[in-house]
Amino acid sequence: MTRVYDVFDKFSILNVIVGFALGLYLAFNNSSSNLWFESIPFIIVIGFIMTIPPIVDYFLRRGKFNDNTSINALVEAFILNVLMIAVCTAFGIAIGSFIR
């Protein structure tokens, strides 16, 4: 397991909280039937923001310790961030729609 995944694991709870909050916000403050399509840009931007700490750690460790972590680990971290936020947003939209 690389250092990128260690940093990613520490921020994964934020993905769940932000995704669920985004889903609830969209469910309560929108009357559109296309909530999922409206949430896609937010999910991608938040996923990129949550990937910044692993990227920073990657470059710092590469410069200081000559760590040979591949760039594939960063791409996987970004994809996992986006997917975690998307699933939690879907749950937030569903629960918010039932409550509303």
N, C-alpha and C positions, 0 to 999 in steps of 0.2 A: 504494500500500500504506500503510495507516494504522499508527499507532504501536501500536495494540492488537495487530496481527499480529506486529509486531517483538517485543513482550514475550511473546506466545504462542509464537513460535518458540523462544525461549530456554528455555521450560519444557516443550517437547514431549518431550524425551528423558526427563524425569521421568515423564510419562504412560506411556511405553512401559515403563519399569522398574517402576513401581508396578503397572501392569496385569498384567504378566507375573508379578510376585511374588504378587499377589493370586490369580491363576489357579493357580499352583503351591501356594500355601497351601491354597486350597479343595480342590484335587485330593488333597493328602496328608492333610489333617485332617478330611475329611468322607467319609462312606460313603453319602451320599444320592445318588440319581440325579437330583435336581433342583438341581444345583450352579449352573446358569445362573440360575435364579430366585432362589437365595439370594444371588447376587453382584450383582444389580441395585441394591439399596439402597446397597451399598458403592461401586459404580461412580458413581452419581449424586452421592453425598456427596464422593467424591474428585474428581470432575469439577468440582463447585462450588468445592472448596478450591483446585484448580489454576486456577480462573478468577479468584480473588481478586486476584492480582497485576495482570492486565490491567485489572480494575475500578478498583483503586487508582490505577494509572497514568493511566487515563482521567479520573478526577476531579481528580487533581493537575494534569494538563496542561490540563484545561478551566478550572481556576481560575487558573493562572499564565499560560498562553499563549493563552487564548481559542481553543483547538483545537476545531474543529467536527466532530469524529469522531461518527458516528451511533451510536445505541444498538444498531443492527443488528450492528455489528462485535462487540460484547460478546456478543450472543446467538449469533452464529456461532462465537465462540471457545468458549463453553460447550458448544455442540453438538459441535464438533470435539474438545474435551477428552473428553467422554463417549464419543464414537465411538472415539477412539484407545485409551482405557482398555478399552472393551468388546472390541475386536478383540484386544488384547494379553492380556486375561483369557481369552478363548476359546482362544488359542494356549497359554497357560499351563495351562489345564484339560486340553486335549488332550494336551500333552506330559507333564504330570504323571500323567494317567490311564494313558498307555503305560508310564511308568517304574514306576508303582505296580503 
